[in-house]
């Protein structure tokens, strides 16, 4: 993907890929295996430098995660 607003801080390339990762937040979420933290990743296509940005999760997605694990 190419965006004029993104430039890799490590190598200066303009091409990147995005992804998503979910993680647990605290003790209860670990016990019930609920991933209530969500991050968007931006990875440079040239050097694979990756940055993570925290995004908001909805209560509905957390409930769905609880019942599908």
GIKA-V512012 format. One record per pair of residues at least 24 apart in sequence whose C-alpha atoms are under 8 Angstrom apart, sorted by the first residue. I is the first residue (numbers start at 0). J is the second residue. Records with the same first field share a line. If there is no record, write none. Layout:
I=J / J
//
This chain:
7=43 / 48
9=46 / 48
10=45 / 46
12=43 / 44 / 45
13=43
14=43 / 44 / 45
15=41 / 42 / 43 / 44 / 45
16=41 / 42 / 43 / 44
17=41 / 42
31=65
32=65 / 68
33=61 / 64 / 65 / 68
34=61 / 64
35=61
//
